[in-house]
Amino acid sequence: MTTQATSSPALIRAGGIAAIGMALCYISVAVIFFGLLAVPTGLDSLGRLQFFLQQEYLLVAIGWGIGYLLFAVLLAILLQALRQVMPPNQSAFAALAERFGNVWLVLMMASGMVALVSMDMTLRLLDSSTEQALALYNTGNLLTNALGGGIELVGGLWVLLLSIAGLQQQRFAKALHLLGLVVGSLGILTVLHTVPYLKDAFGITQLSWFIWLGITLLRANTDEASLAQ
């Protein structure tokens, strides 16, 4: 099955750039939180809180902004572009994938706003009540983690359903969809959040999937036949 002509080449191009940008968001967050934020050893919970909010506030805020808010904006662009390539009215799987994609978008945006607002409120409390500040910080982390990445079920379902729809419609390279099945399955399995390395495996494979998807969309913008390679 070949791809029908898309109505907006500029939107397809934007979707390709957005997909690659989402992969770069993953990389940027990893660099910030695992590279640039070198937490001194021997700190207790309060000491870590003071380090993150009093010494590295801007860097942490940038990390949350990139990892959640910017990622969500790029996801919105990608979802709109994918509507051009795999219209949801032509496939039940594509329609269901779009629903989960929209839910993921809302969760990511909400997580970013919760993270940034709780950081600001916690910083204000540090001078007056360290116990309340620590409690608020832990609550904010709980909400952010629960909504935006502690369990990758919603993102995994989106990738899995989108890949099934793509295999049915032969919209993209078959190997890309097979990788998507792996990525989606790993995301769903993160409901077993006590199993080590599942989230890491999901993040790494989805990063690769985003880059491949982005390149495919960019190529499709100039040569639509590449979608069915």
TISERO-71841 format. One record per residue (C-alpha): residue in one letter; chain; x, y, z. Coordinates in nm, 3 decimals, m for minus. Layout:
BEGIN
<atom code="A" unit="A" xx="X" yy="Y" zz="Z"/>
...
! end
This chain:
BEGIN
<atom code="M" unit="A" xx="0.000" yy="0.000" zz="0.000"/>
<atom code="T" unit="A" xx="0.146" yy="0.333" zz="m0.096"/>
<atom code="T" unit="A" xx="0.116" yy="0.667" zz="0.074"/>
<atom code="Q" unit="A" xx="m0.141" yy="0.914" zz="m0.040"/>
<atom code="A" unit="A" xx="m0.030" yy="1.266" zz="m0.116"/>
<atom code="T" unit="A" xx="0.001" yy="1.473" zz="0.194"/>
<atom code="S" unit="A" xx="m0.179" yy="1.806" zz="0.212"/>
<atom code="S" unit="A" xx="0.096" yy="1.992" zz="0.398"/>
<atom code="P" unit="A" xx="0.461" yy="1.918" zz="0.314"/>
<atom code="A" unit="A" xx="0.568" yy="2.191" zz="0.557"/>
<atom code="L" unit="A" xx="0.386" yy="2.014" zz="0.840"/>
<atom code="I" unit="A" xx="0.550" yy="1.681" zz="0.752"/>
<atom code="R" unit="A" xx="0.889" yy="1.854" zz="0.758"/>
<atom code="A" unit="A" xx="0.806" yy="2.012" zz="1.093"/>
<atom code="G" unit="A" xx="0.707" yy="1.671" zz="1.228"/>
<atom code="G" unit="A" xx="1.040" yy="1.524" zz="1.121"/>
<atom code="I" unit="A" xx="1.230" yy="1.804" zz="1.290"/>
<atom code="A" unit="A" xx="1.012" yy="1.767" zz="1.600"/>
<atom code="A" unit="A" xx="1.081" yy="1.392" zz="1.625"/>
<atom code="I" unit="A" xx="1.456" yy="1.450" zz="1.610"/>
<atom code="G" unit="A" xx="1.416" yy="1.735" zz="1.859"/>
<atom code="M" unit="A" xx="1.242" yy="1.497" zz="2.101"/>
<atom code="A" unit="A" xx="1.541" yy="1.266" zz="2.083"/>
<atom code="L" unit="A" xx="1.765" yy="1.564" zz="2.155"/>
<atom code="C" unit="A" xx="1.548" yy="1.647" zz="2.457"/>
<atom code="Y" unit="A" xx="1.626" yy="1.301" zz="2.596"/>
<atom code="I" unit="A" xx="1.997" yy="1.356" zz="2.538"/>
<atom code="S" unit="A" xx="1.992" yy="1.706" zz="2.689"/>
<atom code="V" unit="A" xx="1.815" yy="1.588" zz="3.005"/>
<atom code="A" unit="A" xx="2.065" yy="1.303" zz="3.046"/>
<atom code="V" unit="A" xx="2.356" yy="1.545" zz="3.008"/>
<atom code="I" unit="A" xx="2.208" yy="1.789" zz="3.260"/>
<atom code="F" unit="A" xx="2.101" yy="1.547" zz="3.532"/>
<atom code="F" unit="A" xx="2.373" yy="1.284" zz="3.495"/>
<atom code="G" unit="A" xx="2.661" yy="1.500" zz="3.378"/>
<atom code="L" unit="A" xx="2.640" yy="1.865" zz="3.474"/>
<atom code="L" unit="A" xx="2.464" yy="1.818" zz="3.808"/>
<atom code="A" unit="A" xx="2.738" yy="1.652" zz="4.007"/>
<atom code="V" unit="A" xx="2.580" yy="1.606" zz="4.350"/>
<atom code="P" unit="A" xx="2.839" yy="1.613" zz="4.630"/>
<atom code="T" unit="A" xx="2.869" yy="1.285" zz="4.815"/>
<atom code="G" unit="A" xx="2.754" yy="1.245" zz="5.172"/>
<atom code="L" unit="A" xx="2.457" yy="1.482" zz="5.153"/>
<atom code="D" unit="A" xx="2.136" yy="1.395" zz="5.336"/>
<atom code="S" unit="A" xx="1.790" yy="1.467" zz="5.189"/>
<atom code="L" unit="A" xx="1.793" yy="1.828" zz="5.304"/>
<atom code="G" unit="A" xx="2.144" yy="1.879" zz="5.175"/>
<atom code="R" unit="A" xx="2.046" yy="1.746" zz="4.832"/>
<atom code="L" unit="A" xx="1.742" yy="1.970" zz="4.828"/>
<atom code="Q" unit="A" xx="1.951" yy="2.277" zz="4.911"/>
<atom code="F" unit="A" xx="2.204" yy="2.180" zz="4.645"/>
<atom code="F" unit="A" xx="1.941" yy="2.147" zz="4.372"/>
<atom code="L" unit="A" xx="1.736" yy="2.454" zz="4.460"/>
<atom code="Q" unit="A" xx="1.985" yy="2.700" zz="4.606"/>
<atom code="Q" unit="A" xx="2.297" yy="2.623" zz="4.406"/>
<atom code="E" unit="A" xx="2.169" yy="2.473" zz="4.079"/>
<atom code="Y" unit="A" xx="1.815" yy="2.608" zz="4.051"/>
<atom code="L" unit="A" xx="1.849" yy="2.742" zz="3.697"/>
<atom code="L" unit="A" xx="2.010" yy="2.426" zz="3.561"/>
<atom code="V" unit="A" xx="1.745" yy="2.203" zz="3.720"/>
<atom code="A" unit="A" xx="1.467" yy="2.428" zz="3.587"/>
<atom code="I" unit="A" xx="1.616" yy="2.415" zz="3.239"/>
<atom code="G" unit="A" xx="1.632" yy="2.037" zz="3.262"/>
<atom code="W" unit="A" xx="1.265" yy="2.008" zz="3.359"/>
<atom code="G" unit="A" xx="1.165" yy="2.261" zz="3.097"/>
<atom code="I" unit="A" xx="1.342" yy="2.072" zz="2.820"/>
<atom code="G" unit="A" xx="1.243" yy="1.727" zz="2.939"/>
<atom code="Y" unit="A" xx="0.874" yy="1.802" zz="2.984"/>
<atom code="L" unit="A" xx="0.752" yy="2.132" zz="2.838"/>
<atom code="L" unit="A" xx="0.964" yy="2.149" zz="2.524"/>
<atom code="F" unit="A" xx="0.919" yy="1.776" zz="2.470"/>
<atom code="A" unit="A" xx="0.540" yy="1.819" zz="2.493"/>
<atom code="V" unit="A" xx="0.538" yy="2.104" zz="2.239"/>
<atom code="L" unit="A" xx="0.743" yy="1.894" zz="1.996"/>
<atom code="L" unit="A" xx="0.515" yy="1.597" zz="2.056"/>
<atom code="A" unit="A" xx="0.213" yy="1.812" zz="1.962"/>
<atom code="I" unit="A" xx="0.381" yy="1.903" zz="1.633"/>
<atom code="L" unit="A" xx="0.470" yy="1.540" zz="1.563"/>
<atom code="L" unit="A" xx="0.116" yy="1.420" zz="1.638"/>
<atom code="Q" unit="A" xx="m0.027" yy="1.675" zz="1.396"/>
<atom code="A" unit="A" xx="0.220" yy="1.571" zz="1.127"/>
<atom code="L" unit="A" xx="0.139" yy="1.203" zz="1.175"/>
<atom code="R" unit="A" xx="m0.227" yy="1.280" zz="1.111"/>
<atom code="Q" unit="A" xx="m0.122" yy="1.375" zz="0.758"/>
<atom code="V" unit="A" xx="0.068" yy="1.050" zz="0.702"/>
<atom code="M" unit="A" xx="m0.160" yy="0.806" zz="0.885"/>
<atom code="P" unit="A" xx="m0.507" yy="0.965" zz="0.905"/>
<atom code="P" unit="A" xx="m0.690" yy="0.828" zz="1.210"/>
<atom code="N" unit="A" xx="m1.012" yy="0.790" zz="1.011"/>
<atom code="Q" unit="A" xx="m0.844" yy="0.524" zz="0.796"/>
<atom code="S" unit="A" xx="m0.730" yy="0.293" zz="1.076"/>
<atom code="A" unit="A" xx="m0.872" yy="0.204" zz="1.417"/>
<atom code="F" unit="A" xx="m0.516" yy="0.152" zz="1.545"/>
<atom code="A" unit="A" xx="m0.406" yy="0.494" zz="1.417"/>
<atom code="A" unit="A" xx="m0.709" yy="0.657" zz="1.581"/>
<atom code="L" unit="A" xx="m0.639" yy="0.483" zz="1.912"/>
<atom code="A" unit="A" xx="m0.270" yy="0.574" zz="1.888"/>
<atom code="E" unit="A" xx="m0.364" yy="0.938" zz="1.842"/>
<atom code="R" unit="A" xx="m0.577" yy="0.926" zz="2.156"/>
<atom code="F" unit="A" xx="m0.291" yy="0.792" zz="2.365"/>
<atom code="G" unit="A" xx="m0.053" yy="1.040" zz="2.201"/>
<atom code="N" unit="A" xx="m0.279" yy="1.326" zz="2.309"/>
<atom code="V" unit="A" xx="m0.301" yy="1.187" zz="2.663"/>
<atom code="W" unit="A" xx="0.080" yy="1.161" zz="2.675"/>
<atom code="L" unit="A" xx="0.106" yy="1.521" zz="2.557"/>
<atom code="V" unit="A" xx="m0.117" yy="1.641" zz="2.842"/>
<atom code="L" unit="A" xx="0.070" yy="1.431" zz="3.100"/>
<atom code="M" unit="A" xx="0.408" yy="1.565" zz="2.990"/>
<atom code="M" unit="A" xx="0.290" yy="1.925" zz="2.994"/>
<atom code="A" unit="A" xx="0.131" yy="1.880" zz="3.337"/>
<atom code="S" unit="A" xx="0.445" yy="1.713" zz="3.473"/>
<atom code="G" unit="A" xx="0.662" yy="2.003" zz="3.362"/>
<atom code="M" unit="A" xx="0.436" yy="2.262" zz="3.520"/>
<atom code="V" unit="A" xx="0.411" yy="2.065" zz="3.845"/>
<atom code="A" unit="A" xx="0.790" yy="2.029" zz="3.857"/>
<atom code="L" unit="A" xx="0.860" yy="2.399" zz="3.800"/>
<atom code="V" unit="A" xx="0.589" yy="2.531" zz="4.032"/>
<atom code="S" unit="A" xx="0.684" yy="2.292" zz="4.313"/>
<atom code="M" unit="A" xx="1.049" yy="2.396" zz="4.277"/>
<atom code="D" unit="A" xx="0.958" yy="2.763" zz="4.318"/>
<atom code="M" unit="A" xx="0.729" yy="2.700" zz="4.615"/>
<atom code="T" unit="A" xx="0.987" yy="2.475" zz="4.782"/>
<atom code="L" unit="A" xx="1.260" yy="2.737" zz="4.743"/>
<atom code="R" unit="A" xx="1.036" yy="2.997" zz="4.910"/>
<atom code="L" unit="A" xx="0.975" yy="2.761" zz="5.204"/>
<atom code="L" unit="A" xx="1.340" yy="2.672" zz="5.262"/>
<atom code="D" unit="A" xx="1.412" yy="2.988" zz="5.462"/>
<atom code="S" unit="A" xx="1.111" yy="2.952" zz="5.691"/>
<atom code="S" unit="A" xx="1.051" yy="2.578" zz="5.733"/>
<atom code="T" unit="A" xx="1.292" yy="2.316" zz="5.608"/>
<atom code="E" unit="A" xx="1.058" yy="2.033" zz="5.710"/>
<atom code="Q" unit="A" xx="0.770" yy="2.171" zz="5.507"/>
<atom code="A" unit="A" xx="1.003" yy="2.245" zz="5.218"/>
<atom code="L" unit="A" xx="1.131" yy="1.889" zz="5.216"/>
<atom code="A" unit="A" xx="0.776" yy="1.751" zz="5.235"/>
<atom code="L" unit="A" xx="0.664" yy="1.972" zz="4.946"/>
<atom code="Y" unit="A" xx="0.969" yy="1.878" zz="4.741"/>
<atom code="N" unit="A" xx="0.900" yy="1.507" zz="4.788"/>
<atom code="T" unit="A" xx="0.534" yy="1.557" zz="4.700"/>
<atom code="G" unit="A" xx="0.625" yy="1.748" zz="4.385"/>
<atom code="N" unit="A" xx="0.870" yy="1.477" zz="4.284"/>
<atom code="L" unit="A" xx="0.605" yy="1.212" zz="4.345"/>
<atom code="L" unit="A" xx="0.353" yy="1.387" zz="4.122"/>
<atom code="T" unit="A" xx="0.607" yy="1.462" zz="3.852"/>
<atom code="N" unit="A" xx="0.737" yy="1.107" zz="3.851"/>
<atom code="A" unit="A" xx="0.390" yy="0.951" zz="3.857"/>
<atom code="L" unit="A" xx="0.258" yy="1.164" zz="3.572"/>
<atom code="G" unit="A" xx="0.564" yy="1.205" zz="3.357"/>
<atom code="G" unit="A" xx="0.790" yy="0.905" zz="3.345"/>
<atom code="G" unit="A" xx="0.782" yy="0.683" zz="3.648"/>
<atom code="I" unit="A" xx="0.571" yy="0.446" zz="3.441"/>
<atom code="E" unit="A" xx="0.589" yy="0.483" zz="3.062"/>
<atom code="L" unit="A" xx="0.261" yy="0.303" zz="2.989"/>
<atom code="V" unit="A" xx="0.094" yy="0.581" zz="2.789"/>
<atom code="G" unit="A" xx="0.397" yy="0.659" zz="2.574"/>
<atom code="G" unit="A" xx="0.454" yy="0.289" zz="2.519"/>
<atom code="L" unit="A" xx="0.095" yy="0.233" zz="2.407"/>
<atom code="W" unit="A" xx="0.122" yy="0.526" zz="2.166"/>
<atom code="V" unit="A" xx="0.433" yy="0.387" zz="1.998"/>
<atom code="L" unit="A" xx="0.298" yy="0.032" zz="1.992"/>
<atom code="L" unit="A" xx="m0.039" yy="0.123" zz="1.840"/>
<atom code="L" unit="A" xx="0.121" yy="0.361" zz="1.590"/>
<atom code="S" unit="A" xx="0.359" yy="0.087" zz="1.481"/>
<atom code="I" unit="A" xx="0.077" yy="m0.165" zz="1.437"/>
<atom code="A" unit="A" xx="m0.114" yy="0.090" zz="1.227"/>
<atom code="G" unit="A" xx="0.198" yy="0.154" zz="1.021"/>
<atom code="L" unit="A" xx="0.248" yy="m0.217" zz="0.955"/>
<atom code="Q" unit="A" xx="m0.113" yy="m0.248" zz="0.844"/>
<atom code="Q" unit="A" xx="m0.097" yy="0.053" zz="0.611"/>
<atom code="Q" unit="A" xx="0.269" yy="0.012" zz="0.506"/>
<atom code="R" unit="A" xx="0.330" yy="0.378" zz="0.571"/>
<atom code="F" unit="A" xx="0.690" yy="0.357" zz="0.686"/>
<atom code="A" unit="A" xx="0.980" yy="0.115" zz="0.658"/>
<atom code="K" unit="A" xx="0.886" yy="m0.221" zz="0.809"/>
<atom code="A" unit="A" xx="1.201" yy="m0.227" zz="1.023"/>
<atom code="L" unit="A" xx="1.101" yy="0.105" zz="1.181"/>
<atom code="H" unit="A" xx="0.766" yy="m0.040" zz="1.283"/>
<atom code="L" unit="A" xx="0.928" yy="m0.353" zz="1.422"/>
<atom code="L" unit="A" xx="1.154" yy="m0.133" zz="1.633"/>
<atom code="G" unit="A" xx="0.841" yy="0.055" zz="1.740"/>
<atom code="L" unit="A" xx="0.684" yy="m0.271" zz="1.858"/>
<atom code="V" unit="A" xx="0.989" yy="m0.331" zz="2.079"/>
<atom code="V" unit="A" xx="0.986" yy="0.028" zz="2.208"/>
<atom code="G" unit="A" xx="0.615" yy="0.018" zz="2.284"/>
<atom code="S" unit="A" xx="0.637" yy="m0.319" zz="2.458"/>
<atom code="L" unit="A" xx="0.921" yy="m0.195" zz="2.679"/>
<atom code="G" unit="A" xx="0.719" yy="0.113" zz="2.771"/>
<atom code="I" unit="A" xx="0.418" yy="m0.097" zz="2.869"/>
<atom code="L" unit="A" xx="0.638" yy="m0.328" zz="3.075"/>
<atom code="T" unit="A" xx="0.751" yy="m0.034" zz="3.289"/>
<atom code="V" unit="A" xx="0.433" yy="m0.091" zz="3.490"/>
<atom code="L" unit="A" xx="0.665" yy="m0.346" zz="3.654"/>
<atom code="H" unit="A" xx="0.858" yy="m0.047" zz="3.787"/>
<atom code="T" unit="A" xx="1.061" yy="m0.254" zz="4.033"/>
<atom code="V" unit="A" xx="1.231" yy="m0.439" zz="3.747"/>
<atom code="P" unit="A" xx="1.570" yy="m0.270" zz="3.686"/>
<atom code="Y" unit="A" xx="1.673" yy="m0.115" zz="3.355"/>
<atom code="L" unit="A" xx="1.329" yy="m0.133" zz="3.188"/>
<atom code="K" unit="A" xx="1.295" yy="0.245" zz="3.183"/>
<atom code="D" unit="A" xx="1.652" yy="0.282" zz="3.059"/>
<atom code="A" unit="A" xx="1.587" yy="0.033" zz="2.778"/>
<atom code="F" unit="A" xx="1.268" yy="0.214" zz="2.683"/>
<atom code="G" unit="A" xx="1.439" yy="0.553" zz="2.679"/>
<atom code="I" unit="A" xx="1.734" yy="0.439" zz="2.469"/>
<atom code="T" unit="A" xx="1.526" yy="0.250" zz="2.214"/>
<atom code="Q" unit="A" xx="1.268" yy="0.529" zz="2.189"/>
<atom code="L" unit="A" xx="1.547" yy="0.783" zz="2.135"/>
<atom code="S" unit="A" xx="1.664" yy="0.575" zz="1.837"/>
<atom code="W" unit="A" xx="1.305" yy="0.539" zz="1.715"/>
<atom code="F" unit="A" xx="1.248" yy="0.915" zz="1.729"/>
<atom code="I" unit="A" xx="1.560" yy="0.984" zz="1.523"/>
<atom code="W" unit="A" xx="1.466" yy="0.720" zz="1.263"/>
<atom code="L" unit="A" xx="1.108" yy="0.846" zz="1.247"/>
<atom code="G" unit="A" xx="1.227" yy="1.204" zz="1.208"/>
<atom code="I" unit="A" xx="1.464" yy="1.118" zz="0.925"/>
<atom code="T" unit="A" xx="1.188" yy="0.919" zz="0.755"/>
<atom code="L" unit="A" xx="0.946" yy="1.212" zz="0.772"/>
<atom code="L" unit="A" xx="1.207" yy="1.452" zz="0.641"/>
<atom code="R" unit="A" xx="1.283" yy="1.220" zz="0.351"/>
<atom code="A" unit="A" xx="0.914" yy="1.168" zz="0.288"/>
<atom code="N" unit="A" xx="0.871" yy="1.541" zz="0.255"/>
<atom code="T" unit="A" xx="1.084" yy="1.539" zz="m0.060"/>
<atom code="D" unit="A" xx="1.015" yy="1.184" zz="m0.176"/>
<atom code="E" unit="A" xx="0.687" yy="1.035" zz="m0.057"/>
<atom code="A" unit="A" xx="0.783" yy="0.697" zz="m0.193"/>
<atom code="S" unit="A" xx="1.038" yy="0.664" zz="0.089"/>
<atom code="L" unit="A" xx="0.755" yy="0.614" zz="0.335"/>
<atom code="A" unit="A" xx="0.692" yy="0.266" zz="0.199"/>
<atom code="Q" unit="A" xx="1.054" yy="0.153" zz="0.169"/>
! end
